[in-house]
Amino acid sequence: MSAVSSSELVHRYGGNLPRYTSYPTAASFSEAVGPAQAEEWLRALPAEKPVSLYFHVPFCDELCRFCGCNTSVMRHEDGRMAYGDLLREELRRVVALVGTQRPVQHLQFGGGTPSTLPAAALRHIIRSVRSMFQIQPQAELAMELDPRHVPEGYPALLGELGFTRISLGVQDLDERVQDACGRHQSFEQTEACISAVRNAGVSGVNIDLIYGLPYQTEDSIAETARKIASLRPDRLAVFGYAHVPWKQKRQRLIPEDSLPQPAERLAQRARMDAVLRAEGYSPVGLDHYALPQDALVKAADSGVLRRNFQGYTTDSSDVLLGMGASAISMLPDGYTQNITAVAPYARAMADNQCLPVARGVARTEDDRLRGRLIERLMCDMGVDLAQMEAQLDVFEPELAALQPLADDGLIVINGPHIRVTEKGRPFLRNVAAVFDTHRKSLSEPTAGATLQPRFSGAI
């Protein structure tokens, strides 16, 4: 096996790939799955099966240029309250199909910025959840916050309502990078937000950082990582910036020539990895880090780490019920996604009993098998094909396709055992993609159409 340079690796493996937070991925969703199919799948859930809950709030106080999420600015308090009412109504419709008092171990509010929900709206939603489900004693209740726009009294409200974890976007602390991204957030704002929620009794703190942003350098991201590590968040997510201006027009405001090239991105990732490890954080999967005593590290060490649409998680539930515009639900039979934009979502909810589902995908037995395999790869940095519920010869084409990655030192293949090396960690999605049978059809344009990339860059 000859040494391969970073630039050569990027050239070979730096294409556009899914993040594999589900399988099939969201790129396979279509209108073939709609409200009727979603209702059938919900009704079929076995009695007493635990579920997790997700509420999507697609509002922000201001929009960041780099963001690829479905979000908008909602200034009016009445509009935010009305959206909170829609979340509760959708929850009621779902419960009418799945039954009441199912156990819940994880509940998350994402967005957007969920704290744009007025305090009264959040209280009503949590009250509804507690009346319709059994929130387990050790359940995790999590919310994303924007440190620049934390409403007065909100940290105390989260503590009062039983929230146990917050997730803060920081991305980068360098002023030039922040100028280009249209997001000005000081270290002091982040520090104050963390102190406020911890003082309110919310013990778990997650922070998101991004490499590959405009004007970033290895030194600048290392400085950001060191400063943020000094706040001792329990977990960090280190994402590569996904530049998708064909999907998000706001990203067109970012000068293309300010973005680091793939080899630079890989170097930035490596530098941030080195800093966080030196600060005492353990790597988890593709892009997460956590303190050694954190439950995420313990789950990874014991082989029970999971991956869903919120990323890496300790949530063991196979069912995720998503409420709100663009929210995705994960069910045994398939995935469903709600209408993306708020106004059409609200119109769909005006139909008294209709679920606001726009699209989705059914899962075949082969999808379930490959989904389990890909999840173990993404979580465990390896997989034993002999433990999969299939004959080994099913994976002969994949084992052959993996050989170049083994030759490059990214993985080690020992019979049915596949192990991703530390050198291969940044290319974990490439390993998982070998087992993805949907990618070929998704890469083929329809007649007369120009095919835009469906996924972000792999590095």
N, C-alpha and C positions, 0 to 999 in steps of 0.2 A: 504494500500500500504506500503510494508516494504522497508526499506532503502537498496539500492543495491550498493555494492562497485564498484569503478572504474574498478578494475581487473575483476569483474564479468561482467560488461557492455562490456568491451573489448572482453571477451571470447564469449559473446552472439552475439555481433554485429560487430566484427572486421574482417569480411571477405573481399573479393575483390568485389568492386562495381564500376559502372560507375560514372563519375563526373556530368552526366546529363547536359551537355552543349548542348545537342540536344536530341530529341526523335523521332524515334528510335535512339539509340546511334551508334557511328561509328562501333561498333562490329557487327552490323547487315548489314553493307555494303557488297555488293557482285558484281561480274562481270555481274550479270543479268541486271544491269544498266550501260550503256556505252555511247559513244558519241552521238549516234542517239537519245536515250531517253533524254539526256541532251539538245540537240538542240530542241526537241519537247517541253520540259518544258520551255525553254527560250522563244521560239516563243509565247507560250501561256500566257506570262505575260501580264496582263491588261495594256493598254496604260496609260501613265503618272504615273504608280505606282512607288513610290520612291524606291530607292535601296541603299544599302551600299556596299562599295568596300573593298576588302582585297587583299593585295599583299604579297605573301610569298617569302622570300629571304633565301634560305637554306644554307647560307655560314656563317662561323665564322672565326675569326683570329686564334683562338685556341679552342680546344674542352674540355669541362668540363666533368669529369667522371660521375657526377650524372645526366646529361641531358638525357632526353628521347625523345628529338625532332629529326626530320629528318633534319640533318645538316651535313656539311662537310667543310673542309678547302679548300678555293680557293685562291691561291696565285697570280694568273695572272690577271692583270688589264683588259686585253682583254677578258678573260673569264667572268669577272663580267659585263663588258659592253655588251657582247653578251647576257648574261642572261637578262639584262635590256631590250634589244631589243625584246627578246621573251615575256616578260611581256607585252610590248606595243602591240605586234602582237596578243597575246591572247585576250587582251582587245578589239582590233579592231574586232576580230572574234565574240566575245560576243555581242558587240554593233551592229554588222550586224544582229544579231538575235533579240535583244530586242529593237532596235531603239535608236536614239540619244536624248540628252537633257532631260534625266530623272533626277529628283531632287535627290541629294545626301546630306545626313546629317552627315554621318560618313564614314571616309576613314582611313584605318589602314595598316601600313607596319609591318609585323611580321617575325619571323624567328626561328632559325638563328639570325643573326645580320644584319638588313636591311641597316645599315650605311656602310656595305661592298660594297654597290652599289656606284660606282663613282658619284661624284657630277653631272657630265654631264648626266649620266643615270637617276638620280633622277629628274633632271630638265625636261628631255624629257618625262618621265612618267607623271609628274604633268601637263605638257603642254598638253599632250594627254587627260588626264582626264578632264581638264578644257574645251577642245574643244568638247568633246563628251558628257559631262554631265553638269547639272546645279548645281554647288557647292553652297549650300545655305549659306546665310550670317553668320549664327551662327553654321555652320558645324564644327564638330570636326575632325581634321586631326592629327593622332597619329602615333608615330614610336617608336619601341623598340631600345634602345641603350645599348652598353656595355661600362661602364665608363672607362675600361682599354684600349679601342681601339676606341677613337673618332677622326676621321680624322680632321686635322687642317682645320678650317673654316666651319666645318659641323654645329655647333650650329647656326652660322649666316645664313647659307644656309637654315636651317629649318625655322628660323624666316622669312626670305625673301620669302619662298614659302608658307607661311601661316599656318605652323603647329602650333597646339595649345596644344599638349600634348606629353610627352615622358614617356616611361616606362623603368625603369632600373632594371636589375637583380642585387641583392646584395647577397641574400641567407643567408650568415653568415659572421661575421667579425672576428671570432676566428681563430688564425693562424693554430692551429692543425686541425681544421675542414677544413680549406682551403687547407692545405697540402693533406689531404685525398681525397678531391674533385678535386684536380688539378686545382683550381681556386684561384689565389692570387690577391686580390683586397683590397686596403686599404680604410679606412674611408675617407682619404684625396682625393683619386681619385673620390670617389662618390660625395663628397662635391663639388669638383671642377667642375664636370660634371653638377651638378644641377645648380650651379652658372652661368656657361657658357650659358646654355640653357635659364635660366630665364633672364639673361642680354640680350639675343637675342630676347626676346619677347615671348618665349614659356612658358606660364604661368602654365599649368597643369603638375604635376609631380606624377607619380606612381612608387612605389618601390615594388619589389617582395622579400619576405623572405620565408625561408623553415625551417620546423622543421623535426626531424627524420633523420637528416644527421649523418654521422659517427662522433663519439666522442662528439656529442653535449650533453650538460647537461641543466637542467632547469636554472641554474645561467648564463651559457654562452649565451643562447638565450635571456634571459632577458636583459643582457648587450647589445647585438646586437640591440634588439628592442628599448632600451632607446636611444642609440646613433643615430640610424636612425630616430627616432621620433624627435630628436633635430634639424634635417634638415627641419622639417615641410613639408614633402611631402603631397600632397592633399589626396592621396589614397595609401593604402598598400594592397597587397594580401599576405596572409599567407598560404602557401601550405604545405601539408604533402609530404615528399619525397616519390616518387614512385619507389621502387626498383624492376626493371623488367629486370634482367640480361639476361633472355631468349630472350628478345626483343632488348636490347641495350648491345652489347658486351663490350662497354667501362665501363659499370657498374661492370663488373667482376673484375676490378682493385680495387674496394672498398672491404676491408675485411668484411666478413659477421658478424664477432664477434664485429665489431666496431659500428654496427647499434643498436640504442635503441629498446627495445622490445615494443610491442603495448601499454602496460600500461604506459611505460615511455614516449612514443610519446604523449599520451593523456595528461599526466602531463605537458609536454613541451608546448603543445598547450594552455592549461589552463593558464600557467604562462605568455606566450606571450600575450594572451588575456587580462590578468589583467594589464600588463604593458601598453599596447596600450590604454586601457580604461582610465587608470590613467593619460596618456599623452594627453587626450582630444579627442581621436578618438572614433567614433561610429561604432559598428559592423554592417555589411551589409551582410545578407545572411549567407552562409556557411563559407566563408573564407576571406571576404574583410572588410576593415576598411577605414573610410574616416573622414575628418574634418566635423564638424556639418553643416557648410555652403556649403559644396560641393554638386554638382548636384546629385551625386550618393545617398547621404543620403536623399535628398529631394525627389528623385524618389521613394526610398524605403518607405518613410513616406506616400507618396500619392498613393502608390499601382501601380505605373507604371514602376517599375524597370523591366528590361528584362535580359535574359540570353542567350548567344549564344556561338559560338566556341571560342570567345575571353574572355569569362567569364561574369561577371556582367557588365551591360552597361545601359546607358540611351538611347541607339539607339532604336527607335520605329519601324524601318523598319522590315517587315517580309521577305525581300529578301536580301540576302548577296551574292554578286558575288565574287568568289575567283579566283585569278590568280596566277600562278606559280606552281612549283612542289609540290605536296601533298596538295595544297590548296583545301578547302572544300567550296562548294556553298550551300546555303540554299534557296530553292524555295518552292512555295506553294504545288507543287506535290511531292516533295521529296528532298533528298540530293544527291550531287555528289561530288566525290573526284578525283583530278587529279593524274596522275602517280606520284609515290613518288620520285623516284631517278631522278637526274638531266639529266643524259645522255639519258635514255629512254624518258623522257619528251621532251627533245630537238628533238629527232628523231621523235616523234609523231607530234611535231610542224612543222617538215619539210614537212609533208603532208599539202598542201596549205591551205585547209579550215577545216581540222579536228580539233575538240576540243580534248585536251589531257586528256580526262576523262577515268579513269581506273575502277571505281566502284561506287556504290551508293545504295540507297534504296528508293523505292516508299513509300509514306505515305497513309495509308488507313484512312477512317473517324475515326475509333477507335484510330489510331495513333495520329491523330490531336487532338482528345478529350483528350487523356491521355497526350499528349505533353503539351497542355495548362494547364492541372491540375498539372503536374510535375513542369512546369515552375513557376506557382504561389506558389507552396510549396517551391521551392528553393529560390524564391525571397521574399516572404511575410512571411515565417516561419509559414505558415498555408494556409488553403483553405476551402472555403464553397462549399461542393459538390452540394448543391442545386442550385448554380449559374452555374454549368456545364451543357452543352447542352445534358443531358441524364437523364433518370429516375434514381432515387436514388437506386432502387433495382439492378441496374447494378453494383454498388459498394459494395453490401452486402458482397461478399467474402473478399474484401479488408478491410472493416471495422472490420470484424472478425479477419483478420490477424494482424491488428494494435493493437488489445487489449493487447498483451504482452508488447508492447512499452508503452502503457498507464499505465499498471501495474508497469512498471519500472520508471515512472515519466518523460519519454522522450516526451510524447505528452499528450494533453488533448482532449478528444472526447466529444462533446456536440451536440448530434443529428447529423446533417450533417456537423457540424463545426469541423475541425481538427486544433489544434494549437500546434506548436512545442514549448516546453519550453526552457529556457536558458540551462538547463541541457541537453536537447536533441539537441541543436545546432550542436555539433560535429557529431551527428548521423543523420543529415538531409538527407543524401543520403540513409540511411536505410529506412526512411519513404517514400521517393520517390520511392524506389525500389519495394515497395509493389504494386504499380500501374503499374509496368513494366511487360507487358505480354510477352516480347521477351526474358527475362532472362533465362527461363527454357530451351528453345531450345539451347541457347548459352552455357549452362552449360553441355550439353550432348555431349560426344565425339563420333566421327564417329567410325565405326567398325575398330578395330585394331589400333586406334590412341591414343596417350597420350595427354590429354587435358592440355595445359598450361593455367594459369589464363589469362583472357582477360582484366582484370581491375586492378587498383592499390588497395592497402589496404584502407579500409573504414575509418581508423583512421589516 
